């Protein structure tokens, strides 16, 4: 039979009753805790039996005073076998007692509460600070990247940043769960009660779920970083496009010259083919194309709605004319003065055409419908 084993520990050091119950169950099977880090706990084989296990937060004292105190409590029947590394700058000493006649390590619940008050208060402040930072993060991002929507960030970038988002969500859930436990424990201590142990098996399942999620994020990290290496060139030739000269063809302005101001094409995990190009005429005339082929249909619907919403935000009084054409799942022309936006969606393709001068938009719509019908 092996004389040593390692296993996962429950995460919540601020739920000491559950950890004490867990260690007592392990002692009944013949295992005593001898070392415990933030994730793994090491046990040594002992004689199985009924043990009492108690946790006490370490005091701010010298090593000599700590050894003298441990020796005194050992004479009373309580042996400190391990120290559990805490998450918030405080550790817990683990005491075992095999003699049922030995008095409790802490006979006064009030004194026991005093021993825990400082680490609990510190954990409370840490949890509130972390939640405050998480709550302020959207505001910080809006300042650092003004005018950039979450959907555009999702479609325009690698999925690498989603790992950060998943980690932050997990961190927020952990802090909320911690506050709930801390509130319950402090309330019980204030009333002179010894906190109920709760279920260490539930804590273990929670810890296992957290570790699995963290490992999954870690495995996806290099994958998402390398995703751009095997992405092909975007197939922008298959997306609809309207040239500025086709908009003025046959008019008295067909001798206009347009200059390319911006041109972007790329391929991302959620938008395999996307491009945008903007032209500017001699007198400030603007023609802007934007076409995206998305990975999922629901994202195409969301992108259509966001572009419509953005135009209405800039032009609150814009009128809308629905475009009836079987090539489109949904299409409309939004008009505000001389500015017009033709917006169309067909399956997973979203197309937008902005212009700010009178032009033959109807012919452009027919051409786009023909492109999408192919």
MOFEN-V332190 format. One record per residue. N is the residue number from 0. RES is the residue in one letter. PHI is phi in radians with two decimals (NA if undefined). OMEGA is omega as a letter, one per 30 degrees, with the letter a starting at -180 (none if undefined). Layout:
BEGIN
n={N,N}
res={RES,RES}
phi={PHI,PHI}
omega={OMEGA,OMEGA}
END
This chain:
BEGIN
n={0,1,2,3,4,5,6,7,8,9,10,11,12,13,14,15,16,17,18,19,20,21,22,23,24,25,26,27,28,29,30,31,32,33,34,35,36,37,38,39,40,41,42,43,44,45,46,47,48,49,50,51,52,53,54,55,56,57,58,59,60,61,62,63,64,65,66,67,68,69,70,71,72,73,74,75,76,77,78,79,80,81,82,83,84,85,86,87,88,89,90,91,92,93,94,95,96,97,98,99,100,101,102,103,104,105,106,107,108,109,110,111,112,113,114,115,116,117,118,119,120,121,122,123,124,125,126,127,128,129,130,131,132,133,134,135,136,137,138,139,140,141,142,143,144,145,146,147,148,149,150,151,152,153,154,155,156,157,158,159,160,161,162,163,164,165,166,167,168,169,170,171,172,173,174,175,176,177,178,179,180,181,182,183,184,185,186,187,188,189,190,191,192,193,194,195,196,197,198,199,200,201,202,203,204,205,206,207,208,209,210,211,212,213,214,215,216,217,218,219,220,221,222,223,224,225,226,227,228,229,230,231,232,233,234,235,236,237,238,239,240,241,242,243,244,245,246,247,248,249,250,251,252,253,254,255,256,257,258,259,260,261,262,263,264,265,266,267,268,269,270,271,272,273,274,275,276,277,278,279,280,281,282,283,284,285,286,287,288,289,290,291,292,293,294,295,296,297,298,299,300,301,302,303,304,305,306,307,308,309,310,311,312,313,314,315,316,317,318,319,320,321,322,323,324,325,326,327,328,329,330,331,332,333,334,335,336,337,338,339,340,341,342,343,344,345,346,347,348,349,350,351,352,353,354,355,356,357,358,359,360,361,362,363,364,365,366,367,368,369,370,371,372,373}
res={X,X,X,X,X,X,X,X,X,X,X,X,X,X,X,X,X,X,X,X,X,X,X,X,X,X,X,X,X,X,X,X,X,X,X,X,X,X,X,X,X,X,X,X,X,X,X,X,X,X,X,X,X,X,X,X,X,X,X,X,X,X,X,X,X,X,X,X,X,X,X,X,X,X,X,X,X,X,X,X,X,X,X,X,X,X,X,X,X,X,X,X,X,X,X,X,X,X,X,X,X,X,X,X,X,X,X,X,X,X,X,X,X,X,X,X,X,X,X,X,X,X,X,X,X,X,X,X,X,X,X,X,X,X,X,X,X,X,X,X,X,X,X,X,X,X,X,X,X,X,X,X,X,X,X,X,X,X,X,X,X,X,X,X,X,X,X,X,X,X,X,X,X,X,X,X,X,X,X,X,X,X,X,X,X,X,X,X,X,X,X,X,X,X,X,X,X,X,X,X,X,X,X,X,X,X,X,X,X,X,X,X,X,X,X,X,X,X,X,X,X,X,X,X,X,X,X,X,X,X,X,X,X,X,X,X,X,X,X,X,X,X,X,X,X,X,X,X,X,X,X,X,X,X,X,X,X,X,X,X,X,X,X,X,X,X,X,X,X,X,X,X,X,X,X,X,X,X,X,X,X,X,X,X,X,X,X,X,X,X,X,X,X,X,X,X,X,X,X,X,X,X,X,X,X,X,X,X,X,X,X,X,X,X,X,X,X,X,X,X,X,X,X,X,X,X,X,X,X,X,X,X,X,X,X,X,X,X,X,X,X,X,X,X,X,X,X,X,X,X,X,X,X,X,X,X,X,X,X,X,X,X,X,X,X,X,X,X,X,X,X,X,X,X}
phi={NA,-1.21,-1.87,-2.64,-2.58,-2.17,-2.66,-1.27,-1.81,-1.09,-1.27,-1.36,-1.25,-1.51,-2.15,-1.11,-1.05,-1.16,-1.18,-1.05,-1.15,-1.08,-1.17,-1.16,-1.14,-1.15,-1.13,-1.13,-1.57,1.74,-2.29,-2.08,-1.21,-2.12,-2.79,-2.62,-1.61,-1.33,-2.18,-1.80,-2.10,-1.89,-2.07,-2.04,-1.20,-2.37,-1.25,-1.04,3.05,-1.55,-2.01,-1.77,-2.19,-2.31,-1.86,-2.36,-1.14,-1.15,-1.50,-1.33,-2.44,-1.28,-1.01,-1.13,-1.13,-1.17,-1.16,-1.13,-1.15,-1.10,-1.14,-1.15,-1.26,-1.16,-1.13,-1.39,2.00,-1.96,-1.91,-1.45,-1.82,-2.81,-2.19,-1.55,-1.26,-1.57,-1.66,-2.22,1.13,-2.46,-2.00,-2.16,-1.49,-1.94,-2.02,-1.97,-2.46,-1.71,-1.64,-1.19,-1.49,-1.25,-1.06,-1.06,-1.11,-2.17,-1.61,-1.92,-1.05,-1.15,-1.11,-1.11,-1.14,-1.07,-1.11,-1.64,-1.04,-1.11,-1.11,-1.18,-1.12,-1.15,-1.11,-1.08,-1.14,-1.10,-1.09,-1.14,-1.13,-1.13,-1.13,-1.11,-1.15,-1.14,-1.18,-1.44,-1.04,-1.01,-1.14,-1.10,-1.15,-1.14,-1.32,-1.28,-2.27,-1.16,1.40,-1.76,-1.43,-1.15,-1.15,-1.10,-1.09,-1.15,-1.44,-1.62,-2.08,-1.14,-1.35,-0.99,-1.22,-1.12,-1.14,-1.09,-1.10,-1.10,-1.14,-1.15,-1.11,-1.11,-1.10,-1.10,-1.10,-1.10,-1.21,-1.13,-1.13,-1.10,-1.05,-1.11,-1.14,-1.10,-1.08,-1.13,-1.17,-1.17,-1.16,-1.19,-1.14,-1.13,-1.56,1.40,-1.76,-1.44,-0.97,-1.14,-1.19,1.26,-2.01,-1.26,-1.16,-1.14,-1.11,-1.14,-1.09,-1.11,-1.12,-1.08,-1.12,-1.10,-1.13,-1.06,-1.14,-1.14,-1.13,-1.09,-1.06,-1.12,-1.24,-1.33,-0.97,-1.14,-1.12,-1.19,-1.18,-1.64,-1.05,-1.18,-1.25,-1.89,-1.36,-1.41,-1.22,-1.15,-1.57,-1.32,-1.15,-1.53,-1.64,-1.15,-2.68,-2.21,-1.43,-1.11,-1.21,-1.21,-1.33,-1.92,-1.11,1.46,-1.88,-1.35,-1.98,-1.28,-1.71,-1.09,-2.03,-2.02,-1.99,-1.26,-1.78,-2.46,-2.57,-2.37,-2.51,-2.85,-2.27,-2.18,-0.98,-1.69,-2.31,-1.02,-2.29,-2.61,-2.60,-2.58,-2.51,-2.20,-2.01,-2.27,-1.50,-1.14,-1.95,1.55,-1.20,-2.20,-2.23,-2.27,-1.80,-2.55,-2.34,-2.42,-1.87,-1.73,-1.32,-2.26,-1.12,-1.18,-1.24,-1.11,-1.10,-1.17,-1.18,-1.03,-1.12,-1.20,-1.21,-1.14,-1.11,-1.12,-1.17,-1.17,-1.16,-1.34,-2.34,-1.01,-1.65,-1.12,-1.65,-2.21,-2.14,-1.28,-1.72,-1.66,-2.76,-1.16,-1.29,-1.92,-1.30,-2.79,-2.75,-2.78,-2.02,-1.76,-2.20,-2.46,1.18,-1.54,-1.50,-2.37,-2.23,-1.67,-2.19,-2.46,-2.35,-2.38,1.12,-1.74,-1.82,-2.13,-2.22,-2.38,-2.28,-1.78,-2.71,-2.22,-2.61,-1.08,-2.73,-1.45,-1.26,-1.07,-1.14,-1.13,-1.11,-1.11,-1.15,-1.11,-1.06,-1.13,-1.09,-1.24,-1.14,-1.25}
omega={l,a,l,l,l,a,l,l,l,a,a,l,l,l,a,a,l,l,l,l,l,a,l,l,l,l,l,l,l,a,l,a,l,l,a,l,a,a,a,l,a,a,l,a,l,l,a,l,l,l,l,a,l,l,l,l,a,l,l,a,l,l,l,l,l,l,l,l,l,l,l,a,l,l,l,l,a,a,l,a,a,l,l,l,a,a,a,l,l,a,a,l,a,a,l,l,a,a,a,a,a,l,l,l,l,a,a,l,l,l,l,l,l,a,a,a,a,l,l,l,l,l,l,a,l,a,l,l,l,l,l,l,l,l,a,a,l,l,l,l,l,l,a,a,a,l,a,a,l,l,l,l,a,a,a,a,l,a,a,a,l,l,l,a,l,l,a,l,l,l,l,l,l,a,l,l,l,l,l,l,a,l,l,a,a,l,l,l,a,l,l,a,l,a,l,a,a,a,l,l,l,l,l,l,l,l,l,l,l,a,l,l,l,l,l,l,a,l,a,a,l,l,a,l,a,a,a,a,a,l,a,l,l,l,a,l,a,l,l,a,l,l,l,a,l,l,a,a,l,l,l,a,a,l,l,l,a,l,l,a,a,l,a,l,a,l,l,a,a,l,a,a,l,l,l,a,a,l,l,a,a,a,l,l,a,l,a,l,l,a,a,l,a,a,a,a,a,l,l,l,l,l,l,a,a,l,l,l,a,l,l,l,l,a,a,a,a,l,a,l,a,l,l,l,a,l,a,l,l,l,a,l,l,a,l,a,l,l,l,l,l,a,a,l,l,a,a,a,l,a,l,l,l,l,a,l,l,a,a,a,a,l,l,l,l,l,l,l,l,l,a,l,l,none}
END
